Amino acid sequence: MGKAVVALGCLLAVSLGAEERLLSDFEDAANLRLWGKPDNAKLVSEHATRGKGALKVTLSKALVSGSWSRLPPNWSKYDHLRLDFFNPGNPIKLVVRFKDGAGKGYDDWSYQVPNGAHLAVFDLKKVGAKINLSDIRQFWFHDSEKPSPPAVLFLDNVRFTSGTPTKLAPTPPKAVTSSRAATVPRTIKGAPFINLGIGGGGYMHSPSISPFDPQFMQTSCDMGGRYLSSDGGKTWTMVSFWDIPGHSGRAAFDQANVYLLGRGKISVSPDKGNTWKVLKDLPLEDKEKALMVRTLGVGGKLLVVGTDRGLLTSTDRGRSWKRSSLGKIHDLDHLGDVLFVAAEKTLKASKDLGRTWIDLSRGIGGKQVVSLACGEDGSKMVLHALLDDKNTLLTTRDWAKTWSKTAVGGEPSRSAPTIDMASNQTQVLYANRSGELWRSIDFGKSWQRSIYARNGIAPGVEASEFCGRHKWGFGRLNFA
């Protein structure tokens, strides 16, 4: 049979007694028109299931087909959309979306593509229960986890079918010869993310959990609220504004108290937020601004405040303070009683709770460190330092004798760049990126998108003044 691929390759055939309409078999460049001639995909001869060609897709971004690229609008007379995939690597979790002319969508948030050949079958009757199959305007898919480097999929034989059983073995791909078997990297799977609430009070940000009680946590809100939970996020209580002068940034914890910083004053609660008192005024200089409050050292025995001029430390829970003039403080962290401070164009450490400081700046080339994260596991340690370009990560595993340099995955966040990790291990590191959270499980060498905010209105949320025109309904997850 000769080729009958015209524009979208409108081929009607008979297969297993069913009607079939071919959309793409990737035999020539004309087939790329359906997908908008993507720059993250190319025609190849590997893993073809129909003819001699297939499409190799690098999942650095979505593969999109729409009305602008001549996607057929009327899908109502077909039962299924089928795509032949070949996945040469680890299992991939795709987000798949269908959208009609009225803007309604049907989403599959976790379509699994296992290693090897895989037939993807989408039941159009199920899709049609939510959107208008007679007016389809868009179809796309992308990798929900976005690892670094991006995953690769091979695609072929995209077609509509009618009257064909839903479960049908994929067309076996043609054999590909190789001088040696490909090495598939192993991924350590972590526990899934769960929603701890609270919602509806505004844009939640600056969360933290007590290292001494994993059930005690807090978060702030751009509408002015500060919320505390002592039962692991099941219930939340707003801090009374009558009891504190204000609050900003993350809360800090020691074994007995929770501390909030606001308007240059520290508020402390000994009973998980039921009652509060305000500590005596900080010894701030004229026009000096307090930027953050932390507890450092074993058991959180050192209360510290970072300012735009230096560091204030207290060993008696705020009754007295000692000043270290280090310039603007960008971040603080510790391993046991060893303190680390990212200050103005310098990185320093202290082995005596801030009485004296050791300069670690030689390894960072005079750059500004804006965020720190560190961990320890037995005799092993790691210290990460994120630079102010929001992309460059410096890492030491020998107490700053040597440093390695890598790049964080994803795009930089418009808000304050932050890295963080659990301090009782050394391998897993997190970074906030543009609407996304990225994770590394190998000391920051490679990165994978861990969780992200969908750009659009979340399912079940109706359009309104703020969820529509003002785009406040940004999705299921927001990052400060």
Protein Blocks (a to p, Z undefined) as FASTA:
>chain_A
ZZfbehjlpacddeehiacddfbgolafklmmmnopaakbccdfehiaghjbdcdddfkb
ccdddfknopafblklpfbdcdddddfbdcdddddddddfkopacddfbbccdehjdddd
ddfklmmmmmcfklcfbdcdddfklpadddddddehiacdehiafbacdddddddddfbd
cdddddddddddddebjehjaccehiacdfkbmkbccdddfeopacddfegomaccdddf
klpgbdedjddddfkbccddeehiacddfegomaccddddddddehiacfbdcdedehhl
accdddfkbccddfegopaccdddebjafbdcdehjaccdddehiacddfegomaccdfk
lmnnopacfbdcdddehjbccdddddfkomaccddfegolaccddddehjddfbdcdddd
dfkbckbccdddehiacddfegolaccdfbdcdedddehiacdfklmmnomanbjbdcZZ
